[in-house]
Amino acid sequence: MRIMGVVKRSVSLDAEVAAAAEAAAAEDGVSFSAWLSDAAERRLRVREGLRGVAEWEAEAGALSAEERAAGEALLDRLLVRSRPPSGRSRGRGRGGD
């Protein structure tokens, strides 16, 4: 189990994005804050991965179309496995927001 501190922030969201995120959080059985935190964490991992690919390509040359397709297929498989079943929490807080 991961223990982490919490920082409270006030954020502004597009109304449609906020409504969709609220619905997704309810569907996933987590709080709005937990859902946003998970979304931000995923976005940060994607950025880190893209930076890693760029660094690798700078040293080894650009990936071929076949290598990119294989990487995208692997990523799709990994992302499907990492999603919690609908209505189940990934162990994050369930507090109301």
N, CA, C and O atoms as CSV, one atom per row, in Angstrom:
chain,resi,resn,atom,element,x,y,z
A,1,MET,N,N,0.842,-1.167,0.000
A,1,MET,CA,C,0.000,0.000,0.000
A,1,MET,C,C,0.893,1.238,0.000
A,1,MET,O,O,1.900,1.293,0.705
A,2,ARG,N,N,0.510,2.219,-0.795
A,2,ARG,CA,C,1.255,3.458,-0.943
A,2,ARG,C,C,0.703,4.503,0.026
A,2,ARG,O,O,-0.498,4.773,0.034
A,3,ILE,N,N,1.576,5.084,0.836
A,3,ILE,CA,C,1.157,6.133,1.754
A,3,ILE,C,C,1.696,7.450,1.214
A,3,ILE,O,O,2.888,7.590,0.940
A,4,MET,N,N,0.792,8.410,1.068
A,4,MET,CA,C,1.220,9.692,0.538
A,4,MET,C,C,0.485,10.816,1.242
A,4,MET,O,O,-0.592,10.626,1.807
A,5,GLY,N,N,1.093,11.989,1.192
A,5,GLY,CA,C,0.448,13.171,1.735
A,5,GLY,C,C,-0.558,13.706,0.736
A,5,GLY,O,O,-0.536,13.351,-0.443
A,6,VAL,N,N,-1.424,14.549,1.214
A,6,VAL,CA,C,-2.449,15.146,0.371
A,6,VAL,C,C,-2.286,16.657,0.427
A,6,VAL,O,O,-2.090,17.235,1.496
A,7,VAL,N,N,-2.370,17.283,-0.731
A,7,VAL,CA,C,-2.329,18.735,-0.833
A,7,VAL,C,C,-3.663,19.187,-1.395
A,7,VAL,O,O,-4.078,18.740,-2.465
A,8,LYS,N,N,-4.327,20.062,-0.682
A,8,LYS,CA,C,-5.623,20.558,-1.128
A,8,LYS,C,C,-5.405,21.713,-2.087
A,8,LYS,O,O,-4.645,22.636,-1.793
A,9,ARG,N,N,-6.085,21.663,-3.257
A,9,ARG,CA,C,-5.969,22.703,-4.275
A,9,ARG,C,C,-7.355,23.101,-4.746
A,9,ARG,O,O,-8.285,22.295,-4.734
A,10,SER,N,N,-7.482,24.337,-5.154
A,10,SER,CA,C,-8.706,24.804,-5.789
A,10,SER,C,C,-8.390,24.926,-7.274
A,10,SER,O,O,-7.448,25.621,-7.654
A,11,VAL,N,N,-9.175,24.254,-8.114
A,11,VAL,CA,C,-8.916,24.279,-9.550
A,11,VAL,C,C,-10.175,24.693,-10.300
A,11,VAL,O,O,-11.290,24.543,-9.800
A,12,SER,N,N,-9.979,25.213,-11.499
A,12,SER,CA,C,-11.098,25.556,-12.375
A,12,SER,C,C,-11.075,24.593,-13.551
A,12,SER,O,O,-10.029,24.356,-14.155
A,13,LEU,N,N,-12.236,24.043,-13.866
A,13,LEU,CA,C,-12.366,23.097,-14.971
A,13,LEU,C,C,-13.449,23.569,-15.920
A,13,LEU,O,O,-14.407,24.222,-15.509
A,14,ASP,N,N,-13.294,23.241,-17.177
A,14,ASP,CA,C,-14.359,23.449,-18.141
A,14,ASP,C,C,-15.596,22.706,-17.619
A,14,ASP,O,O,-15.468,21.595,-17.104
A,15,ALA,N,N,-16.770,23.290,-17.742
A,15,ALA,CA,C,-17.986,22.697,-17.184
A,15,ALA,C,C,-18.240,21.289,-17.715
A,15,ALA,O,O,-18.617,20.400,-16.951
A,16,GLU,N,N,-18.038,21.076,-19.014
A,16,GLU,CA,C,-18.267,19.740,-19.589
A,16,GLU,C,C,-17.252,18.736,-19.080
A,16,GLU,O,O,-17.596,17.582,-18.822
A,17,VAL,N,N,-16.004,19.162,-18.932
A,17,VAL,CA,C,-14.960,18.276,-18.406
A,17,VAL,C,C,-15.279,17.914,-16.958
A,17,VAL,O,O,-15.162,16.753,-16.564
A,18,ALA,N,N,-15.679,18.905,-16.170
A,18,ALA,CA,C,-16.009,18.648,-14.760
A,18,ALA,C,C,-17.168,17.666,-14.645
A,18,ALA,O,O,-17.126,16.749,-13.824
A,19,ALA,N,N,-18.200,17.850,-15.461
A,19,ALA,CA,C,-19.351,16.941,-15.406
A,19,ALA,C,C,-18.955,15.524,-15.812
A,19,ALA,O,O,-19.378,14.554,-15.183
A,20,ALA,N,N,-18.144,15.405,-16.861
A,20,ALA,CA,C,-17.713,14.076,-17.305
A,20,ALA,C,C,-16.820,13.407,-16.264
A,20,ALA,O,O,-16.930,12.203,-16.031
A,21,ALA,N,N,-15.926,14.192,-15.632
A,21,ALA,CA,C,-15.055,13.638,-14.599
A,21,ALA,C,C,-15.863,13.217,-13.374
A,21,ALA,O,O,-15.592,12.176,-12.776
A,22,GLU,N,N,-16.838,14.013,-13.009
A,22,GLU,CA,C,-17.710,13.672,-11.865
A,22,GLU,C,C,-18.450,12.361,-12.137
A,22,GLU,O,O,-18.540,11.501,-11.262
A,23,ALA,N,N,-18.978,12.215,-13.352
A,23,ALA,CA,C,-19.694,10.983,-13.719
A,23,ALA,C,C,-18.744,9.793,-13.727
A,23,ALA,O,O,-19.100,8.710,-13.264
A,24,ALA,N,N,-17.540,9.990,-14.249
A,24,ALA,CA,C,-16.556,8.897,-14.289
A,24,ALA,C,C,-16.143,8.483,-12.877
A,24,ALA,O,O,-15.993,7.293,-12.596
A,25,ALA,N,N,-15.960,9.455,-11.993
A,25,ALA,CA,C,-15.598,9.149,-10.609
A,25,ALA,C,C,-16.696,8.329,-9.946
A,25,ALA,O,O,-16.420,7.346,-9.259
A,26,ALA,N,N,-17.941,8.740,-10.156
A,26,ALA,CA,C,-19.069,7.998,-9.571
A,26,ALA,C,C,-19.109,6.583,-10.128
A,26,ALA,O,O,-19.322,5.625,-9.385
A,27,GLU,N,N,-18.905,6.449,-11.432
A,27,GLU,CA,C,-18.919,5.127,-12.062
A,27,GLU,C,C,-17.798,4.239,-11.522
A,27,GLU,O,O,-17.976,3.033,-11.352
A,28,ASP,N,N,-16.640,4.852,-11.256
A,28,ASP,CA,C,-15.492,4.098,-10.741
A,28,ASP,C,C,-15.558,3.890,-9.231
A,28,ASP,O,O,-14.746,3.152,-8.673
A,29,GLY,N,N,-16.512,4.531,-8.570
A,29,GLY,CA,C,-16.661,4.346,-7.127
A,29,GLY,C,C,-15.604,5.066,-6.309
A,29,GLY,O,O,-15.248,4.619,-5.219
A,30,VAL,N,N,-15.100,6.175,-6.825
A,30,VAL,CA,C,-14.093,6.950,-6.095
A,30,VAL,C,C,-14.552,8.401,-6.007
A,30,VAL,O,O,-15.473,8.817,-6.711
A,31,SER,N,N,-13.906,9.159,-5.142
A,31,SER,CA,C,-14.235,10.573,-5.026
A,31,SER,C,C,-13.757,11.325,-6.259
A,31,SER,O,O,-12.897,10.849,-7.001
A,32,PHE,N,N,-14.324,12.498,-6.463
A,32,PHE,CA,C,-13.913,13.379,-7.559
A,32,PHE,C,C,-12.417,13.681,-7.439
A,32,PHE,O,O,-11.692,13.638,-8.433
A,33,SER,N,N,-11.957,13.984,-6.224
A,33,SER,CA,C,-10.539,14.286,-6.004
A,33,SER,C,C,-9.649,13.095,-6.341
A,33,SER,O,O,-8.608,13.261,-6.977
A,34,ALA,N,N,-10.049,11.899,-5.922
A,34,ALA,CA,C,-9.260,10.704,-6.217
A,34,ALA,C,C,-9.202,10.466,-7.722
A,34,ALA,O,O,-8.158,10.088,-8.253
A,35,TRP,N,N,-10.318,10.686,-8.408
A,35,TRP,CA,C,-10.358,10.478,-9.856
A,35,TRP,C,C,-9.433,11.471,-10.554
A,35,TRP,O,O,-8.674,11.094,-11.447
A,36,LEU,N,N,-9.498,12.753,-10.142
A,36,LEU,CA,C,-8.616,13.762,-10.747
A,36,LEU,C,C,-7.152,13.471,-10.450
A,36,LEU,O,O,-6.294,13.647,-11.315
A,37,SER,N,N,-6.867,13.028,-9.239
A,37,SER,CA,C,-5.493,12.688,-8.885
A,37,SER,C,C,-4.972,11.555,-9.765
A,37,SER,O,O,-3.842,11.604,-10.251
A,38,ASP,N,N,-5.808,10.532,-9.963
A,38,ASP,CA,C,-5.421,9.409,-10.817
A,38,ASP,C,C,-5.194,9.881,-12.258
A,38,ASP,O,O,-4.237,9.457,-12.906
A,39,ALA,N,N,-6.072,10.756,-12.757
A,39,ALA,CA,C,-5.931,11.277,-14.123
A,39,ALA,C,C,-4.633,12.074,-14.263
A,39,ALA,O,O,-3.933,11.946,-15.267
A,40,ALA,N,N,-4.313,12.886,-13.273
A,40,ALA,CA,C,-3.078,13.665,-13.315
A,40,ALA,C,C,-1.861,12.750,-13.256
A,40,ALA,O,O,-0.874,12.973,-13.957
A,41,GLU,N,N,-1.936,11.715,-12.413
A,41,GLU,CA,C,-0.830,10.762,-12.295
A,41,GLU,C,C,-0.587,10.045,-13.624
A,41,GLU,O,O,0.559,9.870,-14.038
A,42,ARG,N,N,-1.662,9.634,-14.286
A,42,ARG,CA,C,-1.529,8.983,-15.601
A,42,ARG,C,C,-0.907,9.936,-16.617
A,42,ARG,O,O,-0.033,9.538,-17.388
A,43,ARG,N,N,-1.348,11.176,-16.622
A,43,ARG,CA,C,-0.814,12.164,-17.562
A,43,ARG,C,C,0.679,12.370,-17.331
A,43,ARG,O,O,1.447,12.488,-18.285
A,44,LEU,N,N,1.088,12.412,-16.070
A,44,LEU,CA,C,2.503,12.569,-15.746
A,44,LEU,C,C,3.324,11.364,-16.206
A,44,LEU,O,O,4.445,11.527,-16.689
A,45,ARG,N,N,2.772,10.150,-16.059
A,45,ARG,CA,C,3.481,8.949,-16.533
A,45,ARG,C,C,3.624,8.971,-18.052
A,45,ARG,O,O,4.658,8.567,-18.583
A,46,VAL,N,N,2.596,9.437,-18.749
A,46,VAL,CA,C,2.669,9.540,-20.212
A,46,VAL,C,C,3.769,10.524,-20.600
A,46,VAL,O,O,4.578,10.234,-21.481
A,47,ARG,N,N,3.802,11.671,-19.956
A,47,ARG,CA,C,4.847,12.667,-20.246
A,47,ARG,C,C,6.234,12.086,-20.021
A,47,ARG,O,O,7.140,12.275,-20.833
A,48,GLU,N,N,6.389,11.369,-18.899
A,48,GLU,CA,C,7.679,10.753,-18.583
A,48,GLU,C,C,8.066,9.739,-19.660
A,48,GLU,O,O,9.221,9.677,-20.081
A,49,GLY,N,N,7.102,8.957,-20.093
A,49,GLY,CA,C,7.362,7.973,-21.144
A,49,GLY,C,C,7.742,8.618,-22.459
A,49,GLY,O,O,8.665,8.162,-23.134
A,50,LEU,N,N,7.039,9.674,-22.829
A,50,LEU,CA,C,7.358,10.378,-24.077
A,50,LEU,C,C,8.748,10.997,-24.025
A,50,LEU,O,O,9.476,10.993,-25.018
A,51,ARG,N,N,9.107,11.526,-22.871
A,51,ARG,CA,C,10.463,12.069,-22.713
A,51,ARG,C,C,11.511,10.964,-22.829
A,51,ARG,O,O,12.569,11.161,-23.427
A,52,GLY,N,N,11.210,9.805,-22.255
A,52,GLY,CA,C,12.131,8.679,-22.355
A,52,GLY,C,C,12.326,8.231,-23.799
A,52,GLY,O,O,13.446,7.939,-24.217
A,53,VAL,N,N,11.242,8.177,-24.555
A,53,VAL,CA,C,11.331,7.805,-25.970
A,53,VAL,C,C,12.161,8.839,-26.723
A,53,VAL,O,O,13.020,8.478,-27.527
A,54,ALA,N,N,11.910,10.119,-26.468
A,54,ALA,CA,C,12.665,11.180,-27.147
A,54,ALA,C,C,14.157,11.079,-26.832
A,54,ALA,O,O,14.991,11.254,-27.720
A,55,GLU,N,N,14.496,10.798,-25.573
A,55,GLU,CA,C,15.901,10.634,-25.197
A,55,GLU,C,C,16.510,9.429,-25.912
A,55,GLU,O,O,17.627,9.498,-26.425
A,56,TRP,N,N,15.768,8.333,-25.940
A,56,TRP,CA,C,16.273,7.127,-26.598
A,56,TRP,C,C,16.479,7.386,-28.088
A,56,TRP,O,O,17.502,7.001,-28.654
A,57,GLU,N,N,15.498,8.043,-28.722
A,57,GLU,CA,C,15.615,8.340,-30.150
A,57,GLU,C,C,16.777,9.288,-30.427
A,57,GLU,O,O,17.416,9.184,-31.474
A,58,ALA,N,N,17.060,10.206,-29.511
A,58,ALA,CA,C,18.183,11.123,-29.697
A,58,ALA,C,C,19.508,10.363,-29.725
A,58,ALA,O,O,20.444,10.762,-30.419
A,59,GLU,N,N,19.583,9.276,-28.974
A,59,GLU,CA,C,20.805,8.473,-28.926
A,59,GLU,C,C,20.847,7.388,-29.989
A,59,GLU,O,O,21.902,7.132,-30.570
A,60,ALA,N,N,19.708,6.744,-30.252
A,60,ALA,CA,C,19.701,5.549,-31.097
A,60,ALA,C,C,19.055,5.761,-32.457
A,60,ALA,O,O,19.095,4.867,-33.303
A,61,GLY,N,N,18.468,6.911,-32.680
A,61,GLY,CA,C,17.767,7.149,-33.937
A,61,GLY,C,C,16.276,6.924,-33.769
A,61,GLY,O,O,15.822,6.277,-32.825
A,62,ALA,N,N,15.533,7.475,-34.711
A,62,ALA,CA,C,14.069,7.408,-34.640
A,62,ALA,C,C,13.562,5.974,-34.728
A,62,ALA,O,O,14.133,5.133,-35.423
A,63,LEU,N,N,12.480,5.718,-34.005
A,63,LEU,CA,C,11.828,4.416,-34.083
A,63,LEU,C,C,11.185,4.252,-35.455
A,63,LEU,O,O,10.702,5.220,-36.043
A,64,SER,N,N,11.182,3.041,-35.951
A,64,SER,CA,C,10.514,2.759,-37.225
A,64,SER,C,C,9.006,2.704,-36.997
A,64,SER,O,O,8.542,2.644,-35.859
A,65,ALA,N,N,8.256,2.725,-38.082
A,65,ALA,CA,C,6.794,2.619,-37.983
A,65,ALA,C,C,6.403,1.318,-37.299
A,65,ALA,O,O,5.464,1.291,-36.504
A,66,GLU,N,N,7.118,0.240,-37.603
A,66,GLU,CA,C,6.822,-1.062,-36.989
A,66,GLU,C,C,7.109,-1.040,-35.487
A,66,GLU,O,O,6.337,-1.587,-34.700
A,67,GLU,N,N,8.213,-0.411,-35.088
A,67,GLU,CA,C,8.552,-0.328,-33.666
A,67,GLU,C,C,7.518,0.515,-32.913
A,67,GLU,O,O,7.118,0.172,-31.801
A,68,ARG,N,N,7.096,1.608,-33.526
A,68,ARG,CA,C,6.070,2.449,-32.895
A,68,ARG,C,C,4.755,1.682,-32.746
A,68,ARG,O,O,4.110,1.748,-31.699
A,69,ALA,N,N,4.361,0.958,-33.789
A,69,ALA,CA,C,3.112,0.188,-33.741
A,69,ALA,C,C,3.185,-0.870,-32.640
A,69,ALA,O,O,2.218,-1.069,-31.904
A,70,ALA,N,N,4.324,-1.543,-32.525
A,70,ALA,CA,C,4.488,-2.564,-31.486
A,70,ALA,C,C,4.416,-1.926,-30.100
A,70,ALA,O,O,3.802,-2.486,-29.191
A,71,GLY,N,N,5.034,-0.766,-29.934
A,71,GLY,CA,C,4.990,-0.057,-28.655
A,71,GLY,C,C,3.589,0.396,-28.303
A,71,GLY,O,O,3.170,0.293,-27.150
A,72,GLU,N,N,2.859,0.899,-29.293
A,72,GLU,CA,C,1.485,1.336,-29.045
A,72,GLU,C,C,0.584,0.156,-28.689
A,72,GLU,O,O,-0.286,0.279,-27.826
A,73,ALA,N,N,0.787,-0.993,-29.351
A,73,ALA,CA,C,-0.007,-2.185,-29.035
A,73,ALA,C,C,0.276,-2.645,-27.598
A,73,ALA,O,O,-0.643,-3.015,-26.867
A,74,LEU,N,N,1.547,-2.618,-27.203
A,74,LEU,CA,C,1.915,-2.996,-25.833
A,74,LEU,C,C,1.295,-2.027,-24.832
A,74,LEU,O,O,0.754,-2.445,-23.809
A,75,LEU,N,N,1.374,-0.742,-25.128
A,75,LEU,CA,C,0.786,0.254,-24.236
A,75,LEU,C,C,-0.718,0.045,-24.094
A,75,LEU,O,O,-1.255,0.126,-22.989
A,76,ASP,N,N,-1.397,-0.222,-25.201
A,76,ASP,CA,C,-2.840,-0.485,-25.136
A,76,ASP,C,C,-3.135,-1.662,-24.215
A,76,ASP,O,O,-4.051,-1.592,-23.395
A,77,ARG,N,N,-2.363,-2.747,-24.343
A,77,ARG,CA,C,-2.574,-3.928,-23.486
A,77,ARG,C,C,-2.321,-3.580,-22.019
A,77,ARG,O,O,-3.082,-3.994,-21.144
A,78,LEU,N,N,-1.270,-2.832,-21.749
A,78,LEU,CA,C,-0.949,-2.472,-20.369
A,78,LEU,C,C,-1.998,-1.558,-19.763
A,78,LEU,O,O,-2.353,-1.711,-18.594
A,79,LEU,N,N,-2.499,-0.609,-20.546
A,79,LEU,CA,C,-3.513,0.306,-20.032
A,79,LEU,C,C,-4.814,-0.408,-19.737
A,79,LEU,O,O,-5.483,-0.081,-18.756
A,80,VAL,N,N,-5.189,-1.365,-20.550
A,80,VAL,CA,C,-6.413,-2.130,-20.302
A,80,VAL,C,C,-6.274,-2.908,-18.998
A,80,VAL,O,O,-7.227,-2.979,-18.222
A,81,ARG,N,N,-5.119,-3.486,-18.746
A,81,ARG,CA,C,-4.894,-4.253,-17.508
A,81,ARG,C,C,-4.877,-3.369,-16.277
A,81,ARG,O,O,-5.227,-3.823,-15.188
A,82,SER,N,N,-4.471,-2.093,-16.432
A,82,SER,CA,C,-4.341,-1.235,-15.257
A,82,SER,C,C,-5.658,-0.586,-14.851
A,82,SER,O,O,-5.738,-0.003,-13.770
A,83,ARG,N,N,-6.693,-0.669,-15.683
A,83,ARG,CA,C,-7.982,-0.050,-15.344
A,83,ARG,C,C,-8.733,-0.925,-14.350
A,83,ARG,O,O,-8.817,-2.141,-14.520
A,84,PRO,N,N,-9.281,-0.294,-13.307
A,84,PRO,CA,C,-10.071,-1.089,-12.354
A,84,PRO,C,C,-11.401,-1.468,-12.995
A,84,PRO,O,O,-11.906,-0.745,-13.854
A,85,PRO,N,N,-11.968,-2.596,-12.582
A,85,PRO,CA,C,-13.302,-2.946,-13.077
A,85,PRO,C,C,-14.282,-1.841,-12.733
A,85,PRO,O,O,-14.118,-1.178,-11.709
A,86,SER,N,N,-15.270,-1.630,-13.538
A,86,SER,CA,C,-16.260,-0.571,-13.320
A,86,SER,C,C,-16.855,-0.695,-11.933
A,86,SER,O,O,-17.244,-1.777,-11.493
A,87,GLY,N,N,-16.918,0.462,-11.243
A,87,GLY,CA,C,-17.533,0.470,-9.918
A,87,GLY,C,C,-16.603,0.061,-8.798
A,87,GLY,O,O,-17.041,-0.062,-7.653
A,88,ARG,N,N,-15.309,-0.158,-9.099
A,88,ARG,CA,C,-14.376,-0.571,-8.047
A,88,ARG,C,C,-13.252,0.434,-7.925
A,88,ARG,O,O,-12.773,0.961,-8.929
A,89,SER,N,N,-12.838,0.698,-6.730
A,89,SER,CA,C,-11.769,1.631,-6.443
A,89,SER,C,C,-10.416,0.963,-6.631
A,89,SER,O,O,-10.301,-0.257,-6.516
A,90,ARG,N,N,-9.393,1.756,-6.920
A,90,ARG,CA,C,-8.030,1.259,-6.980
A,90,ARG,C,C,-7.333,1.477,-5.645
A,90,ARG,O,O,-6.106,1.563,-5.580
A,91,GLY,N,N,-8.126,1.566,-4.578
A,91,GLY,CA,C,-7.536,1.701,-3.253
A,91,GLY,C,C,-7.347,3.146,-2.824
A,91,GLY,O,O,-6.723,3.406,-1.795
A,92,ARG,N,N,-7.863,4.073,-3.578
A,92,ARG,CA,C,-7.741,5.480,-3.232
A,92,ARG,C,C,-8.924,5.886,-2.368
A,92,ARG,O,O,-9.885,5.135,-2.202
A,93,GLY,N,N,-8.830,7.082,-1.828
A,93,GLY,CA,C,-9.870,7.596,-0.937
A,93,GLY,C,C,-11.245,7.614,-1.560
A,93,GLY,O,O,-11.398,7.789,-2.769
A,94,ARG,N,N,-12.249,7.427,-0.709
A,94,ARG,CA,C,-13.636,7.431,-1.180
A,94,ARG,C,C,-14.399,8.614,-0.603
A,94,ARG,O,O,-15.629,8.638,-0.639
A,95,GLY,N,N,-13.685,9.583,-0.077
A,95,GLY,CA,C,-14.363,10.717,0.538
A,95,GLY,C,C,-15.178,11.500,-0.475
A,95,GLY,O,O,-14.828,11.539,-1.655
A,96,GLY,N,N,-16.244,12.114,-0.037
A,96,GLY,CA,C,-17.082,12.907,-0.932
A,96,GLY,C,C,-16.470,14.261,-1.207
A,96,GLY,O,O,-15.790,14.824,-0.349
A,97,ASP,N,N,-16.705,14.788,-2.391
A,97,ASP,CA,C,-16.193,16.119,-2.754
A,97,ASP,C,C,-17.319,16.996,-3.181
A,97,ASP,O,O,-17.099,18.157,-3.526
